[in-house]
Amino acid sequence: MNIFIHNKKNAIPITIIGKNDLKSYFKKNLSHNNWIKQNQFTAQPGEILIIPDTNGKIEAVLIGESSKDNPYSELFASKLSKSLPANNYYFTNVTTYNHLPYISWAMGCYKYNKTENIQSKLFLPDEIKSDVENTVKSIHFTMDLINHPANILNTDYFAELIKKYFSDKNCKINEIKGEDLLKNNFPLIYEVGKASEYEPRLIDITWGNKNKPKITLIGKGVTFDTGGLDIKPSSGMLLMKKDMGGAANILGLASMIILNKLDVNLRVLIPIVENSISGNSFRPGDILQSRSGLSVEIGNTDAEGRLILADSLSLADEDNPDLIIDMATLTGAARVALGPEIVPFFSTNVMIAQDLQKISNDLQDPVWQMPFFVPYSKWLDNDISDINNSPNTPFAGSIVAAEFLKRFVKKTKNYIHFDVFSWNTGTNSSIPKGGAAQGIRSIYAFIKNHYNLS
């Protein structure tokens, strides 16, 4: 990975310094005092100062310590990797097992569809080398997938990229596509994707020890969402290439688990469709059968993500795994509630939810629990079918969607649904604009802590 070095010989020191530490730094580094004062460096959060030696070469770098109330206080290094001249660097005062500044540095180095070498490199300690590099590789994979435009990442190419990435990692990969979805009882996936020239499909990846805890991950893979016959306005379609962001995040999470060789029995289900418009598009008012046997009336064709997840959840639930997690760019209501940076999640297990919340705070990867709420689930009930995919109510859209999905999880005790945005509009300066890996560092840490039995 051409971002880090593993020997800090001749590397330039970077010191994180707080406002109250300047006097102490002055005493220990007398030769730097005049330069610091002349440049009026006061160690404001994120403020950078490059200190030259007598020959004009860089001798040291100072960066102002982040404010303690900054939820991304340890993710300060993305600014450094973008700003510093080409050289090798190392941190003087980052604790050995603090991964976050190193991951942040790598986020600052990320470029979509660019091949140029990164000129500024950071020393990465051996103690965290594998964990950090595996995390960065997985996150960059997620970001690349989301950033692909829909004319490139059609359902065919998405499946090809998944198979290429996981085929050399001792994974078993199965693909069901086109009318074979009907033969194998995935009618909702087929109905949503049948209007596109690119066939709908389900990718099924398995990896690990079958005698260990079974973790099943599911990601919504809508490569582009027009809204179907309930067509979106043009403004609503601008970011719809990212409607496969749930799948991309799940694939990044799976990559972390596999690369770090967690001792689990992993299954990954990725339903992939393009929600297009043609003469055979599914319609508002249609009643469709699902894998579970529940009949679904279509209240809105733009609520297609929950349909493809429904069949996938039914398949996952048939095995009664120890844990099912899905991620989906599912509702605008989730963004209204928590904005673009905090990922709402719904859990059937209170203890899991509490632990996830704590881990996300520690890792500065924010998620927030939202409630399953049975009274709202009743809004899904229907006179002419078992369930409606989008009941006619303006309230609690994210909760109603989560309750819809939960109807298809009947055996599995522990189920978590993430309604993820998968995009950084620029509000979060610690990561690049565009496709975003959100919540997966937290989920990985949770799985490692609770299900990795090695």
C-alpha positions as CSV (number, residue, x, y, z in Angstrom):
1,M,0.0,0.0,0.0
2,N,1.7,3.1,-1.3
3,I,0.6,5.4,1.6
4,F,2.7,4.2,4.5
5,I,6.4,3.5,5.2
6,H,7.6,1.0,7.8
7,N,10.9,2.6,8.7
8,K,11.0,6.1,10.1
9,K,14.7,6.7,9.4
10,N,15.1,10.2,7.9
11,A,11.3,10.8,8.3
12,I,10.1,14.2,9.6
13,P,8.5,14.4,13.0
14,I,4.8,15.5,13.3
15,T,3.8,16.6,16.8
16,I,0.2,17.2,17.8
17,I,0.2,20.1,20.2
18,G,-2.5,21.8,22.3
19,K,-2.7,25.5,23.1
20,N,-1.6,24.8,26.7
21,D,1.5,22.8,25.5
22,L,3.2,25.6,23.6
23,K,5.2,27.0,26.5
24,S,6.5,23.5,27.3
25,Y,7.4,23.0,23.6
26,F,9.3,26.3,23.5
27,K,11.5,25.2,26.4
28,K,12.4,21.9,24.8
29,N,12.8,23.3,21.2
30,L,14.5,26.7,21.6
31,S,15.6,26.9,18.0
32,H,11.9,26.8,16.9
33,N,10.7,29.6,19.0
34,N,11.3,32.6,16.7
35,W,9.7,30.8,13.7
36,I,6.7,29.8,15.7
37,K,6.2,33.4,16.9
38,Q,6.9,35.0,13.5
39,N,4.2,32.7,11.9
40,Q,1.8,33.5,14.8
41,F,1.2,29.8,15.4
42,T,-1.1,29.4,18.4
43,A,-2.0,25.7,18.1
44,Q,-5.6,26.3,17.1
45,P,-7.4,22.9,16.3
46,G,-6.1,21.7,12.9
47,E,-3.7,24.6,12.5
48,I,-0.5,23.4,10.7
49,L,3.0,24.8,10.9
50,I,6.0,23.6,8.9
51,I,9.3,24.4,10.6
52,P,12.4,24.6,8.4
53,D,16.0,23.9,9.4
54,T,18.9,26.3,8.6
55,N,19.2,24.9,5.1
56,G,15.5,25.4,4.3
57,K,14.6,21.8,4.5
58,I,11.6,20.7,6.7
59,E,12.8,19.9,10.2
60,A,9.4,19.4,12.0
61,V,5.7,19.8,11.6
62,L,3.2,21.0,14.3
63,I,-0.5,20.5,14.2
64,G,-3.0,22.0,16.6
65,E,-4.8,19.4,18.7
66,S,-8.4,18.9,17.9
67,S,-11.1,20.1,20.3
68,K,-12.3,17.4,22.7
69,D,-15.9,18.1,21.7
70,N,-15.1,17.3,18.1
71,P,-16.6,13.9,17.3
72,Y,-13.8,13.3,14.8
73,S,-10.9,14.6,17.0
74,E,-8.6,11.7,16.2
75,L,-9.3,11.9,12.4
76,F,-7.2,15.1,12.0
77,A,-4.6,13.6,9.6
78,S,-6.5,13.8,6.4
79,K,-5.7,17.5,6.3
80,L,-2.0,16.7,6.8
81,S,-1.7,14.2,4.0
82,K,-3.3,16.7,1.6
83,S,-1.3,19.6,2.7
84,L,2.3,18.5,3.5
85,P,5.1,18.6,0.8
86,A,6.4,15.3,-0.6
87,N,8.4,13.6,2.2
88,N,8.3,10.8,4.7
89,Y,6.8,11.7,8.1
90,Y,6.0,10.1,11.5
91,F,3.9,11.0,14.5
92,T,5.9,11.7,17.7
93,N,3.0,11.6,20.2
94,V,0.3,9.3,18.9
95,T,-0.2,6.3,21.2
96,T,0.9,3.0,19.7
97,Y,-2.5,1.4,19.3
98,N,-4.4,4.4,18.1
99,H,-5.4,3.5,14.6
100,L,-7.5,6.5,13.8
101,P,-4.8,9.1,12.8
102,Y,-3.3,6.6,10.4
103,I,-6.7,5.7,8.8
104,S,-7.4,9.4,8.6
105,W,-4.1,10.0,6.8
106,A,-5.1,7.3,4.3
107,M,-8.5,9.0,3.8
108,G,-6.7,12.2,2.8
109,C,-4.7,10.2,0.3
110,Y,-7.8,8.8,-1.5
111,K,-8.4,9.7,-5.1
112,Y,-11.2,8.1,-7.1
113,N,-10.1,6.8,-10.5
114,K,-6.6,8.2,-10.1
115,T,-3.3,6.3,-10.6
116,E,-0.7,8.9,-9.4
117,N,1.6,7.8,-6.6
118,I,1.1,9.4,-3.2
119,Q,4.3,11.5,-2.6
120,S,3.9,12.1,1.2
121,K,4.1,8.9,3.2
122,L,3.6,8.2,6.9
123,F,5.4,5.8,9.2
124,L,3.1,3.0,10.3
125,P,4.1,1.1,13.4
126,D,4.4,-2.7,13.0
127,E,2.0,-3.3,15.9
128,I,-0.9,-1.9,13.9
129,K,0.3,-2.4,10.4
130,S,-2.0,-5.3,9.4
131,D,-5.1,-3.9,11.0
132,V,-4.7,-0.4,9.5
133,E,-3.8,-1.5,6.0
134,N,-6.7,-4.0,5.9
135,T,-9.1,-1.4,7.1
136,V,-7.9,1.2,4.6
137,K,-8.0,-1.3,1.7
138,S,-11.6,-2.2,2.6
139,I,-12.7,1.4,3.0
140,H,-11.1,2.4,-0.3
141,F,-12.9,-0.5,-2.0
142,T,-16.2,0.7,-0.6
143,M,-15.6,4.3,-1.7
144,D,-14.5,3.2,-5.2
145,L,-17.7,1.2,-5.7
146,I,-19.9,4.0,-4.6
147,N,-18.1,6.6,-6.7
148,H,-18.4,4.6,-9.9
149,P,-21.1,6.3,-12.2
150,A,-24.1,4.2,-13.1
151,N,-23.1,3.9,-16.7
152,I,-20.0,2.0,-15.6
153,L,-21.3,0.2,-12.5
154,N,-24.3,-1.6,-14.1
155,T,-25.5,-4.9,-12.6
156,D,-23.1,-6.9,-14.7
157,Y,-20.0,-5.0,-13.8
158,F,-20.9,-4.7,-10.2
159,A,-21.2,-8.5,-10.0
160,E,-17.9,-8.8,-11.9
161,L,-16.1,-6.5,-9.5
162,I,-17.4,-8.4,-6.4
163,K,-16.3,-11.8,-7.9
164,K,-12.9,-10.4,-8.8
165,Y,-12.3,-8.9,-5.4
166,F,-13.4,-11.9,-3.3
167,S,-12.4,-14.8,-5.6
168,D,-8.8,-14.9,-4.3
169,K,-9.8,-14.8,-0.6
170,N,-10.9,-18.4,-0.2
171,C,-14.5,-17.4,-0.7
172,K,-17.3,-19.5,-2.3
173,I,-19.3,-17.3,-4.6
174,N,-22.7,-18.1,-6.2
175,E,-24.6,-15.9,-8.5
176,I,-28.3,-16.2,-9.5
177,K,-29.5,-13.9,-12.2
178,G,-32.3,-13.1,-14.6
179,E,-35.2,-15.5,-14.8
180,D,-33.3,-18.0,-12.6
181,L,-34.3,-15.7,-9.8
182,L,-37.9,-16.8,-10.3
183,K,-36.8,-20.5,-10.5
184,N,-35.0,-20.1,-7.2
185,N,-37.9,-18.2,-5.5
186,F,-36.6,-14.6,-5.4
187,P,-39.6,-13.0,-7.0
188,L,-39.2,-9.5,-5.5
189,I,-35.6,-9.1,-6.6
190,Y,-36.6,-10.2,-10.1
191,E,-39.7,-7.8,-10.3
192,V,-37.7,-4.8,-9.2
193,G,-34.9,-5.4,-11.7
194,K,-36.7,-6.9,-14.7
195,A,-37.3,-3.5,-16.5
196,S,-33.5,-2.9,-17.0
197,E,-31.4,-4.1,-19.9
198,Y,-29.0,-5.3,-17.2
199,E,-30.3,-8.4,-15.4
200,P,-31.1,-8.4,-11.7
201,R,-29.2,-10.9,-9.6
202,L,-28.3,-12.1,-6.2
203,I,-24.6,-12.6,-5.2
204,D,-24.1,-15.1,-2.3
205,I,-20.6,-15.2,-0.8
206,T,-19.6,-17.7,2.0
207,W,-16.3,-17.8,3.9
208,G,-14.9,-19.1,7.1
209,N,-15.4,-21.9,9.6
210,K,-18.9,-23.5,9.4
211,N,-18.6,-24.5,13.1
212,K,-18.2,-20.9,14.3
213,P,-20.8,-18.3,14.9
214,K,-22.8,-17.5,11.7
215,I,-22.8,-13.9,10.7
216,T,-24.9,-13.0,7.6
217,L,-24.5,-9.6,6.0
218,I,-26.9,-8.1,3.4
219,G,-26.4,-5.0,1.3
220,K,-28.9,-3.2,-0.9
221,G,-27.3,-3.0,-4.4
222,V,-29.5,-0.7,-6.6
223,T,-27.0,0.5,-9.2
224,F,-29.3,3.3,-10.2
225,D,-32.8,4.3,-9.0
226,T,-35.1,6.2,-11.2
227,G,-37.9,5.6,-8.8
228,G,-39.5,3.4,-11.3
229,L,-43.0,4.4,-12.6
230,D,-43.2,6.6,-9.5
231,I,-40.4,8.5,-11.1
232,K,-38.1,10.8,-9.0
233,P,-37.7,14.4,-10.0
234,S,-34.4,15.3,-11.6
235,S,-33.0,16.7,-8.3
236,G,-33.8,13.4,-6.6
237,M,-31.9,11.4,-9.2
238,L,-28.6,13.3,-9.0
239,L,-27.1,11.0,-6.4
240,M,-28.8,7.8,-7.3
241,K,-25.6,6.1,-8.5
242,K,-25.0,5.7,-4.7
243,D,-28.2,3.7,-4.2
244,M,-25.9,0.7,-4.0
245,G,-24.1,2.2,-1.1
246,G,-25.5,-0.3,1.4
247,A,-24.0,-3.1,-0.7
248,A,-20.7,-1.3,-1.0
249,N,-20.5,-0.8,2.8
250,I,-21.4,-4.4,3.5
251,L,-18.7,-5.5,1.0
252,G,-16.2,-3.3,2.8
253,L,-17.2,-4.8,6.1
254,A,-16.9,-8.3,4.7
255,S,-13.4,-7.4,3.4
256,M,-12.3,-6.4,6.9
257,I,-13.6,-9.6,8.4
258,I,-11.9,-11.8,5.8
259,L,-8.6,-9.9,5.5
260,N,-8.2,-9.9,9.3
261,K,-9.3,-13.6,9.4
262,L,-11.9,-13.4,12.1
263,D,-13.0,-16.8,13.3
264,V,-16.6,-16.7,12.1
265,N,-18.8,-18.3,9.6
266,L,-19.6,-15.5,7.2
267,R,-22.3,-15.2,4.6
268,V,-22.8,-12.1,2.4
269,L,-25.9,-11.6,0.3
270,I,-25.9,-8.8,-2.3
271,P,-29.1,-8.3,-4.3
272,I,-28.2,-6.2,-7.3
273,V,-30.8,-4.5,-9.6
274,E,-31.3,-1.3,-11.6
275,N,-34.7,0.3,-10.9
276,S,-35.5,1.3,-14.5
277,I,-38.6,2.2,-16.5
278,S,-39.9,0.3,-19.4
279,G,-43.1,-1.4,-20.6
280,N,-42.7,-4.3,-18.2
281,S,-41.9,-2.2,-15.0
282,F,-43.7,-3.2,-11.9
283,R,-46.5,-0.8,-11.1
284,P,-48.1,1.0,-8.2
285,G,-51.0,-1.2,-7.1
286,D,-49.4,-4.5,-8.2
287,I,-49.5,-7.3,-5.7
288,L,-46.2,-9.3,-5.7
289,Q,-45.3,-12.5,-4.0
290,S,-42.2,-12.7,-1.8
291,R,-39.9,-15.6,-1.0
292,S,-41.3,-15.7,2.5
293,G,-44.9,-16.3,1.2
294,L,-46.1,-12.8,2.2
295,S,-47.9,-10.9,-0.5
296,V,-46.8,-7.3,-1.0
297,E,-48.9,-4.5,-2.6
298,I,-46.8,-1.9,-4.2
299,G,-47.7,1.5,-2.6
300,N,-44.7,3.1,-4.4
301,T,-42.2,1.8,-6.9
302,D,-39.6,4.1,-5.4
303,A,-39.6,2.0,-2.2
304,E,-37.8,-0.8,-4.1
305,G,-34.9,-1.3,-1.9
306,R,-36.9,-2.9,0.9
307,L,-38.4,-5.3,-1.7
308,I,-35.0,-6.7,-2.8
309,L,-33.9,-6.8,0.9
310,A,-37.1,-8.7,1.8
311,D,-36.2,-11.7,-0.3
312,S,-32.6,-11.6,0.8
313,L,-33.6,-11.4,4.5
314,S,-35.9,-14.4,4.0
315,L,-33.0,-16.4,2.6
316,A,-30.7,-15.4,5.4
317,D,-33.3,-16.2,8.0
318,E,-33.8,-19.7,6.8
319,D,-30.4,-20.6,8.3
320,N,-31.2,-19.0,11.6
321,P,-27.8,-17.4,11.9
322,D,-26.4,-15.9,15.1
323,L,-26.6,-12.4,13.7
324,I,-28.1,-10.7,10.6
325,I,-27.0,-7.2,9.6
326,D,-28.3,-5.3,6.6
327,M,-27.2,-1.9,5.3
328,A,-29.2,0.1,2.8
329,T,-29.6,3.6,1.5
330,L,-33.3,3.2,2.3
331,T,-35.1,6.4,3.3
332,G,-34.9,10.1,3.1
333,A,-36.6,10.2,6.5
334,A,-33.4,8.9,8.0
335,R,-31.5,11.9,6.7
336,V,-34.2,14.2,8.0
337,A,-33.8,12.7,11.4
338,L,-30.0,12.4,11.7
339,G,-28.5,14.1,8.7
340,P,-25.8,12.8,6.4
341,E,-23.1,11.8,8.9
342,I,-24.9,9.8,11.7
343,V,-26.1,6.3,10.6
344,P,-29.4,5.3,12.2
345,F,-29.7,1.6,13.1
346,F,-32.5,-0.6,14.5
347,S,-31.7,-3.6,16.6
348,T,-33.8,-6.4,18.0
349,N,-31.3,-6.8,20.9
350,V,-30.9,-4.0,23.4
351,M,-27.5,-5.1,24.6
352,I,-26.1,-5.2,21.1
353,A,-27.5,-1.7,20.4
354,Q,-25.9,-0.3,23.6
355,D,-22.5,-1.9,22.8
356,L,-22.6,-0.7,19.2
357,Q,-23.3,2.8,20.3
358,K,-20.3,2.9,22.7
359,I,-18.0,1.4,20.1
360,S,-19.0,3.9,17.5
361,N,-18.2,6.8,19.9
362,D,-14.8,5.3,20.7
363,L,-14.0,4.8,17.0
364,Q,-15.4,8.1,15.9
365,D,-17.6,6.3,13.4
366,P,-21.1,7.6,14.5
367,V,-24.2,5.4,14.6
368,W,-27.3,6.0,16.5
369,Q,-30.1,3.7,17.6
370,M,-33.6,4.3,16.4
371,P,-36.6,2.2,17.6
372,F,-38.5,-0.6,16.1
373,F,-42.0,0.3,17.1
374,V,-44.8,-2.2,16.8
375,P,-47.7,0.3,16.6
376,Y,-46.2,1.8,13.4
377,S,-45.8,-1.7,12.0
378,K,-49.6,-1.9,11.8
379,W,-49.5,0.8,9.2
380,L,-48.1,-1.7,6.8
381,D,-51.1,-4.0,7.1
382,N,-53.3,-4.1,4.0
383,D,-56.8,-5.1,2.9
384,I,-55.9,-6.9,-0.3
385,S,-52.4,-8.2,0.5
386,D,-50.4,-9.2,3.6
387,I,-48.4,-6.0,3.6
388,N,-47.9,-2.7,1.7
389,N,-44.4,-1.7,0.8
390,S,-45.1,2.0,1.3
391,P,-48.2,2.9,3.3
392,N,-49.8,6.3,2.7
393,T,-48.5,8.1,5.7
394,P,-46.1,11.1,6.0
395,F,-44.8,10.0,9.4
396,A,-41.8,7.9,10.7
397,G,-40.6,6.8,7.3
398,S,-37.4,5.2,8.5
399,I,-39.1,3.3,11.3
400,V,-41.9,2.1,9.0
401,A,-39.3,0.8,6.5
402,A,-37.4,-1.0,9.3
403,E,-40.6,-2.6,10.5
404,F,-41.3,-3.7,6.9
405,L,-37.9,-5.5,6.8
406,K,-38.4,-7.0,10.2
407,R,-41.5,-8.8,8.9
408,F,-39.1,-11.0,6.9
409,V,-36.9,-12.0,9.8
410,K,-38.9,-14.7,11.7
411,K,-36.3,-17.1,13.2
412,T,-33.2,-15.1,13.8
413,K,-33.0,-13.6,17.3
414,N,-30.4,-10.9,16.6
415,Y,-31.1,-8.6,13.7
416,I,-29.7,-5.1,13.0
417,H,-30.8,-2.8,10.1
418,F,-28.7,0.2,9.1
419,D,-30.3,3.1,7.1
420,V,-27.0,4.5,5.7
421,F,-26.4,7.6,3.5
422,S,-23.1,6.3,2.1
423,W,-22.1,9.8,0.8
424,N,-20.2,12.8,2.1
425,T,-21.6,16.0,0.8
426,G,-18.7,17.9,2.3
427,T,-20.1,18.4,5.8
428,N,-17.5,16.0,7.2
429,S,-14.0,17.4,6.5
430,S,-12.3,14.3,7.9
431,I,-13.1,12.2,4.8
432,P,-13.2,13.0,1.1
433,K,-16.4,14.2,-0.6
434,G,-18.3,11.5,-2.4
435,G,-18.8,7.8,-1.6
436,A,-18.4,7.2,2.1
437,A,-17.8,4.1,4.3
438,Q,-20.1,4.8,7.3
439,G,-20.5,2.6,10.3
440,I,-18.5,-0.4,9.1
441,R,-15.5,0.2,11.4
442,S,-17.9,0.1,14.4
443,I,-19.7,-3.0,13.1
444,Y,-16.4,-4.8,12.5
445,A,-15.2,-4.0,16.0
446,F,-18.5,-5.2,17.5
447,I,-18.2,-8.5,15.5
448,K,-14.6,-8.9,16.5
449,N,-15.4,-8.4,20.2
450,H,-18.4,-10.6,20.4
451,Y,-18.3,-13.3,17.8
452,N,-14.6,-13.9,17.0
453,L,-13.8,-17.0,19.1
454,S,-10.2,-17.5,18.2
